[in-house]
Amino acid sequence: MLKAREIRKVLNILALHYGNTGTALHFQTPFQLLVATIMAAQSTDKQVNNITRRLFAEHPDPASLLKLSVQELEGKIKQVGLYRNKARHILAAARMIMDEFGGEVPRSRRELMKLPGVGRKTANVVLSVGFQHDAIAVDTHVFRVANRIGLADADDPLSTEQQLMANIPRKQWSAAHHWLIWHGRKICRAQNPRCQSCPLTDYCEFFRNRSPKSATPPDG
């Protein structure tokens, strides 16, 4: 793992390159962000945005979404992976939001994770992006990039999140989450990372210790 001084340098470089980035998902409310984030698992943000543009125009909130049957929602989101499971989870989450939270998306991780289809990563996305709370959501990009660079040295997302929280100043948690995602999409790809274009090679443990063609860490 990188030393504290190196971590500061890495964060400064990431901020310089990705400082104004945010989520690529399109939404207007925390509920829409929740739905889009559930849908985004094993799908691209572009694919999700194409679907939610029409879905949210007709069903922008949990009450209106609950007018759909599971089969009707499946038909509207079938372009995303695991759409049948996602349709059931989304409607069940909407029902719980209406019945137990007064129609409002809860603002705590514990309550968010009670919702069907919502794990820690999705809860952290909603907290960070939807409610501007300090949180780090570890998706496949964040896991891969953080462990390659040396911001973390972990075998699972939860340990990666805990190490990132320890190594990154709290005020930068949410921003760093986006920086790592965009760096993973643009340069530090799972296959054939573009090390020759990377501004972090002076600090990156992956670059220093292994060739760019060597095996990549798991994306679990």
C-alpha positions as CSV (number, residue, x, y, z in Angstrom):
1,M,0.0,0.0,0.0
2,L,1.2,3.5,-0.7
3,K,2.5,5.8,2.0
4,A,0.5,8.7,3.2
5,R,2.6,11.2,1.2
6,E,2.2,9.2,-2.0
7,I,-1.6,8.9,-1.4
8,R,-1.8,12.7,-1.2
9,K,0.0,13.0,-4.5
10,V,-2.3,10.4,-6.1
11,L,-5.4,12.2,-4.9
12,N,-4.1,15.6,-6.1
13,I,-3.4,14.1,-9.6
14,L,-6.8,12.4,-9.7
15,A,-8.5,15.7,-8.6
16,L,-6.6,17.5,-11.4
17,H,-7.8,15.1,-14.1
18,Y,-11.3,14.3,-12.8
19,G,-12.2,17.0,-10.3
20,N,-15.5,18.0,-11.9
21,T,-16.8,14.5,-12.6
22,G,-19.9,12.9,-11.1
23,T,-22.2,10.1,-11.8
24,A,-23.1,9.4,-15.4
25,L,-26.6,8.2,-14.4
26,H,-29.4,10.6,-15.1
27,F,-31.9,11.3,-12.3
28,Q,-33.9,14.1,-10.7
29,T,-34.7,12.7,-7.3
30,P,-33.1,10.3,-4.8
31,F,-35.7,7.7,-5.7
32,Q,-34.8,7.9,-9.4
33,L,-31.1,7.6,-8.5
34,L,-31.9,4.5,-6.4
35,V,-33.8,2.9,-9.2
36,A,-31.1,3.7,-11.8
37,T,-28.4,2.4,-9.5
38,I,-30.2,-0.9,-9.0
39,M,-30.6,-1.2,-12.7
40,A,-26.9,-0.3,-13.4
41,A,-25.5,-3.5,-11.9
42,Q,-24.1,-5.6,-14.8
43,S,-25.2,-2.9,-17.3
44,T,-23.8,0.3,-18.6
45,D,-24.9,3.7,-17.4
46,K,-25.6,4.6,-21.0
47,Q,-27.9,1.7,-21.4
48,V,-29.7,2.5,-18.1
49,N,-30.1,6.2,-19.1
50,N,-31.8,5.2,-22.3
51,I,-34.3,3.2,-20.4
52,T,-34.9,5.5,-17.5
53,R,-35.5,8.5,-19.7
54,R,-38.7,7.0,-20.8
55,L,-39.5,5.2,-17.5
56,F,-39.1,8.3,-15.3
57,A,-41.1,10.4,-17.7
58,E,-44.1,8.2,-17.0
59,H,-43.3,6.9,-13.5
60,P,-41.2,9.5,-11.7
61,D,-41.9,8.4,-8.1
62,P,-42.6,5.3,-6.1
63,A,-46.4,5.8,-6.1
64,S,-46.6,6.0,-9.9
65,L,-44.1,3.2,-10.4
66,L,-46.3,0.9,-8.3
67,K,-49.1,1.2,-10.8
68,L,-47.0,-1.2,-12.9
69,S,-47.1,-5.0,-12.5
70,V,-43.8,-6.9,-12.3
71,Q,-44.4,-8.1,-15.9
72,E,-45.0,-4.6,-17.2
73,L,-41.8,-3.2,-15.5
74,E,-39.9,-6.2,-16.9
75,G,-41.0,-5.1,-20.4
76,K,-39.8,-1.6,-19.8
77,I,-36.3,-2.5,-18.5
78,K,-35.6,-5.8,-20.4
79,Q,-32.5,-4.3,-22.1
80,V,-30.5,-4.4,-18.8
81,G,-29.0,-7.5,-17.4
82,L,-30.9,-9.5,-14.8
83,Y,-34.0,-7.4,-15.6
84,R,-36.5,-9.9,-14.1
85,N,-34.8,-9.8,-10.6
86,K,-34.3,-6.0,-10.9
87,A,-38.0,-5.4,-11.7
88,R,-39.1,-7.4,-8.6
89,H,-36.5,-5.6,-6.4
90,I,-37.5,-2.1,-7.7
91,L,-41.2,-2.6,-7.1
92,A,-40.6,-4.2,-3.7
93,A,-38.3,-1.3,-2.8
94,A,-40.9,1.2,-4.0
95,R,-43.6,-0.6,-1.9
96,M,-41.4,-0.5,1.2
97,I,-40.6,3.2,0.7
98,M,-44.3,3.9,0.5
99,D,-45.4,1.7,3.4
100,E,-42.5,2.2,5.9
101,F,-40.8,5.5,4.9
102,G,-43.7,7.8,4.0
103,G,-42.9,7.8,0.3
104,E,-39.4,9.2,0.9
105,V,-36.1,7.4,0.3
106,P,-34.4,6.8,3.7
107,R,-31.3,8.7,4.5
108,S,-29.3,6.2,6.5
109,R,-27.3,3.3,5.2
110,R,-28.9,0.9,7.6
111,E,-32.4,1.8,6.4
112,L,-31.4,1.9,2.7
113,M,-30.0,-1.6,3.0
114,K,-33.3,-2.9,4.2
115,L,-34.7,-2.1,0.8
116,P,-34.9,-5.1,-1.6
117,G,-32.1,-5.1,-4.1
118,V,-30.0,-2.6,-2.2
119,G,-26.6,-3.6,-1.0
120,R,-23.9,-1.5,0.6
121,K,-22.6,-0.2,-2.7
122,T,-26.0,1.0,-3.9
123,A,-26.7,2.5,-0.5
124,N,-23.4,4.4,-0.5
125,V,-24.2,5.8,-4.0
126,V,-27.6,7.1,-2.8
127,L,-26.0,8.6,0.3
128,S,-23.2,10.2,-1.5
129,V,-24.8,11.3,-4.8
130,G,-28.4,11.7,-3.7
131,F,-28.0,13.2,-0.2
132,Q,-24.4,14.6,-0.4
133,H,-23.2,12.5,2.5
134,D,-19.6,11.4,2.8
135,A,-19.4,7.9,1.5
136,I,-17.3,5.7,-0.8
137,A,-19.2,3.3,-3.0
138,V,-16.9,0.4,-4.1
139,D,-18.0,-0.9,-7.5
140,T,-15.8,-2.9,-9.8
141,H,-13.9,0.1,-11.1
142,V,-13.2,1.5,-7.6
143,F,-12.1,-1.9,-6.4
144,R,-9.8,-2.6,-9.3
145,V,-8.2,0.9,-9.5
146,A,-7.8,1.4,-5.7
147,N,-6.1,-2.0,-5.3
148,R,-3.9,-1.6,-8.4
149,I,-2.7,1.9,-7.4
150,G,-2.1,1.0,-3.8
151,L,-4.7,3.1,-2.2
152,A,-6.0,-0.2,-0.8
153,D,-4.7,-3.7,-0.4
154,A,-7.8,-5.8,0.0
155,D,-9.5,-8.9,-1.4
156,D,-13.1,-7.8,-1.2
157,P,-15.2,-4.6,-1.6
158,L,-15.9,-4.0,2.1
159,S,-12.3,-4.2,3.1
160,T,-11.4,-1.9,0.2
161,E,-14.0,0.6,1.3
162,Q,-12.7,0.5,4.9
163,Q,-9.1,1.1,3.8
164,L,-10.1,3.9,1.4
165,M,-12.0,5.6,4.3
166,A,-8.8,5.3,6.4
167,N,-6.5,6.5,3.7
168,I,-8.6,9.3,2.1
169,P,-9.7,12.5,4.0
170,R,-13.4,12.2,4.8
171,K,-14.2,15.4,2.9
172,Q,-12.8,13.8,-0.3
173,W,-14.6,10.4,0.0
174,S,-17.4,11.1,-2.4
175,A,-15.3,12.9,-4.9
176,A,-12.6,10.2,-4.8
177,H,-15.3,7.6,-5.5
178,H,-16.0,9.4,-8.8
179,W,-12.3,10.0,-9.6
180,L,-11.6,6.3,-9.3
181,I,-14.6,5.3,-11.4
182,W,-13.7,7.6,-14.3
183,H,-10.0,6.7,-14.1
184,G,-11.1,3.0,-14.4
185,R,-13.3,3.7,-17.4
186,K,-10.8,5.9,-19.3
187,I,-7.4,4.5,-18.4
188,C,-7.1,1.8,-15.8
189,R,-9.3,-0.7,-17.6
190,A,-9.8,-4.3,-16.5
191,Q,-8.3,-5.6,-19.7
192,N,-5.4,-3.8,-21.4
193,P,-5.0,-0.8,-19.1
194,R,-3.6,2.3,-20.8
195,C,-0.6,2.6,-18.6
196,Q,1.2,4.6,-21.3
197,S,-1.4,7.3,-20.9
198,C,-1.7,7.2,-17.1
199,P,-0.7,10.2,-15.0
200,L,-0.1,8.0,-12.0
201,T,2.7,5.8,-13.1
202,D,5.2,7.4,-10.7
203,Y,3.1,6.1,-7.8
204,C,1.1,3.2,-9.1
205,E,2.1,-0.2,-7.6
206,F,0.6,-2.1,-10.5
207,F,2.8,-0.2,-12.9
208,R,5.9,-0.4,-10.8
209,N,5.7,-4.0,-9.8
210,R,4.0,-5.8,-12.7
211,S,3.8,-5.3,-16.4
212,P,0.5,-3.9,-17.8
213,K,-0.2,-7.2,-19.4
214,S,-0.1,-9.2,-16.2
215,A,-3.1,-10.6,-14.5
216,T,-5.6,-8.1,-13.1
217,P,-7.3,-8.3,-9.7
218,P,-10.8,-9.7,-9.4
219,D,-13.7,-7.4,-10.2
220,G,-15.9,-8.9,-7.5
